[in-house]
């Protein structure tokens, strides 16, 4: 099995916030239970990016579920990558699908999905969902747990 140090280049080191998602480095570490189907979940309740037209901030809760194969995403690198969107201008769909695809390319998971639950822009909440294929029948797949937007009522 590959060592953690080989693949987690930022873990245990002081690492500056990347200037953009493109510059951010995502690290992976070996999955010690690669012979087992299980679901790992990351919930990001304070995700922010910028509207590419107005430059105003956009806010979302992201829920990333994946069934790992050989690799796990190293969580510090994931936090830095997601924080790099703070000054990045992109539409909700681009952010959500782009994050899902980058993780899928890096991890080569058995299955991955991402839900982007965005707060309203122009009075309309935009929720974006992407997944790599059909969920595995051998894995318990809980609801993502984010209520639909209902305003202040």
C-alpha positions in Angstrom: 0.0 0.0 0.0 1.2 3.5 -0.8 2.2 5.7 2.1 0.2 8.7 3.1 3.1 11.0 2.7 3.3 10.1 -1.0 -0.2 11.4 -1.7 -1.0 14.0 1.0 1.4 16.8 0.2 -0.4 19.4 2.4 -1.3 17.3 5.4 0.6 18.4 8.5 2.0 21.5 6.8 1.1 25.2 6.9 -0.6 25.7 3.6 -1.8 29.1 2.2 -5.3 29.4 0.7 -5.1 28.8 -3.1 -5.8 31.8 -5.2 -8.3 29.9 -7.4 -9.9 26.4 -7.6 -7.7 25.7 -10.7 -4.6 26.4 -8.6 -5.8 24.3 -5.6 -4.2 20.9 -5.1 -6.5 18.0 -4.1 -4.7 15.2 -2.3 -5.7 11.6 -2.0 -4.7 8.9 0.4 -5.0 5.1 0.2 -8.3 3.6 1.3 -7.6 1.1 4.1 -10.9 -0.6 3.5 -10.8 -0.8 -0.3 -12.4 -4.3 -0.1 -15.6 -2.9 1.5 -18.4 -0.9 0.0 -19.3 2.0 2.3 -20.4 5.6 1.9 -18.3 8.6 3.0 -20.0 12.1 3.2 -18.7 15.6 3.4 -21.2 18.3 4.2 -20.1 21.9 3.5 -22.7 24.3 5.1 -20.9 27.5 4.3 -19.7 27.2 0.7 -19.3 30.5 -1.1 -18.5 31.6 -4.6 -19.1 34.8 -6.6 -21.7 35.5 -9.3 -19.8 35.7 -12.5 -22.0 38.6 -13.7 -22.4 40.8 -10.7 -19.5 39.8 -8.5 -21.9 39.4 -5.6 -21.4 36.5 -3.2 -23.4 33.3 -3.6 -24.0 30.8 -0.7 -24.7 27.1 -0.7 -24.7 23.9 1.3 -22.8 21.2 -0.6 -23.3 17.5 0.3 -20.7 15.2 -1.3 -21.3 11.4 -1.0 -19.0 8.9 -2.4 -18.2 5.2 -2.3 -14.4 5.0 -2.4 -12.4 2.4 -4.2 -8.6 2.7 -3.8 -8.5 6.3 -2.8 -10.0 8.7 -0.2 -9.9 12.5 -0.5 -7.6 14.1 2.1 -9.9 16.4 4.0 -7.5 19.3 4.5 -6.9 19.6 0.8 -10.6 19.4 0.1 -11.2 22.3 2.6 -8.6 24.4 0.9 -9.9 23.5 -2.6 -13.5 24.5 -1.6 -12.4 27.7 0.1 -10.6 28.7 -3.1 -14.1 29.3 -4.6 -14.6 32.2 -2.3 -13.2 34.7 -4.9 -14.1 32.6 -7.9 -16.8 33.7 -10.3 -19.0 30.9 -11.7 -22.6 29.9 -12.0 -24.1 27.5 -9.5 -24.2 24.7 -12.1 -20.6 25.2 -13.0 -19.4 25.1 -9.4 -21.4 22.1 -8.4 -20.7 19.9 -11.4 -17.1 21.0 -11.6 -16.4 20.0 -8.0 -18.1 16.6 -8.6 -16.1 15.9 -11.8 -12.8 17.0 -10.2 -13.3 14.6 -7.3 -14.4 11.8 -9.5 -11.3 12.2 -11.7 -9.0 12.3 -8.7 -10.5 9.5 -6.7 -12.0 7.1 -9.3 -14.7 6.1 -6.8 -17.1 3.3 -7.2 -19.8 6.0 -7.1 -20.0 9.8 -6.3 -22.8 12.3 -6.1 -22.9 16.0 -5.1 -25.8 18.1 -4.2 -25.5 21.9 -4.3 -28.3 23.6 -2.3 -27.9 27.2 -3.3 -29.6 30.2 -1.6 -31.7 32.4 -3.9 -30.2 34.6 -6.5 -32.7 37.0 -8.0 -35.4 35.4 -5.8 -34.9 31.9 -7.2 -33.1 29.2 -5.3 -31.1 26.9 -7.7 -30.3 23.4 -6.5 -27.9 21.4 -8.6 -27.3 17.6 -8.5 -24.7 15.5 -10.3 -23.6 11.9 -9.9 -21.3 9.4 -11.7 -23.9 6.7 -12.4 -26.4 4.4 -10.6 -25.9 4.1 -6.8 -24.6 0.8 -5.5 -27.3 -1.5 -4.1 -24.9 -2.7 -1.5 -24.5 0.7 0.2 -27.0 2.5 2.4 -27.6 5.9 0.8 -29.2 8.3 3.3 -31.1 11.4 2.2 -28.8 14.4 1.9 -30.6 16.1 4.7 -31.0 19.6 3.3 -34.5 20.9 3.3 -35.8 22.6 0.2 -35.7 26.4 0.4 -38.9 27.9 1.8 -38.0 31.5 2.5 -38.8 33.0 5.8 -42.2 31.5 6.2 
